[in-house]
Amino acid sequence: MYSFQLENFEKWMAGLAPRINSVVTNNTLTIPAHLGSGNIVAHNVNSQLSYAVMNFKLNSDLELHREPGNAGFVISFNMVEVQKEILVGHRQQMITDKRPFRNDIFLTDNRDSTYLRISAGSNVRRLLIFCSHELAMQYLPGEIFDKLSVFARENSLVENPLFINLSHRTMLKELFEMKESDPLSPIRMLSGIIHLIEKFLHSFLRQEQTALPRTVKKNDLESMQHVEQILSSRLEGFPSLESLAHEVFMSTSKLKNLFKQVYGHTLYDYYNKSRLQRAKELLITGQCSIKQAGGEIGFSNLSHFAKAFRKEFGILPRDLVKGR
């Protein structure tokens, strides 16, 4: 259990370290073996903007209690594989969430208390960003700042989420897998975080315009999130519509319509974009050949893979490899 007032994430991590019998080295806190594995990286960009990147597996329950602090927004990007359950509290509301995956984004006001308990065995990937109200007011029109303020204070951490979509997932994956030995990692990290803040604001404004949570039921939103997780992880072959509909106990027509409404793509388009992005990552990092990358995501015909790749990214796989 770690109770804290959030001023910035470097100070937050420094306070967490002795609680878990660890130390901070080069802005990195390593999780001790008896509690799990992995680490937390935290940086203060300046006095008004800071972030923490969590990437670890838990061997014991983790409880975090944020007490009311200075005026500011906290954005949380969550990609958590839940072993048992997550208990979430916000402004006196406490909810138990037993979904196997949490792939969502939340905005809270740092002046409100929050509580989070994640059960042992869970794999935790989270990006948390603190931005002071003063900094936000410098860059946001007054009307948008006011809407964000209301949303942050009234938003339920379960009832009104914004979902991690394909573009979020790709950028978050790069942050979570960034090498500490890379001398440019702080610059790459900051660039990625700024882009994610921008994408969050676009998602927020889109939700404001479409009133999505009021037109799609909570259970249906959770079902679409489950389907999105399947499409993003099962890249070797597109699962049948019938099997996906069976997973979420709905008709194929309802599934197709709801998924397009929530994520803005058809089921197959989303799956195809996900697997091609995976192939691009494999080629950029040099993990495999072009043929192997195509085979990894289900293409047995190399020319078909090259054609699909060029259509998605505007470049052939061989040209990407040459420029690596």
Buried (B, 14 or more C-beta within 10 A) or exposed (E): EEEBBBBBBBBBBBBBBEEBEBEBEEBBBBBEEEBBBBBBBBBBBEEBBBBBBBBBBBBEBBEBBBEEBBEBBBBBBBBBBBBEBBBBBBBEEEEEBEBEBBBBBBBBBBEBBBBBBBBBBBBBBBBBBBBBBEBBEEEBEEEBBEBBBEBBBEBBBBEBBBBBBBBBBBBBBBBBEBEEEEEEBBEBBBBBBEEBBEBBBEBBEEBEEEEBBEEBEEEBBBBBBBBBBBBBEBBEEBBEBEEBBEBBEBEBEEBBEBBBBBBEBEBEBBBBBBBBBBBBBBBEEEEBEBEEBBBBBBBEEBEEBBEBBBEBBEEBBEBBBEEE
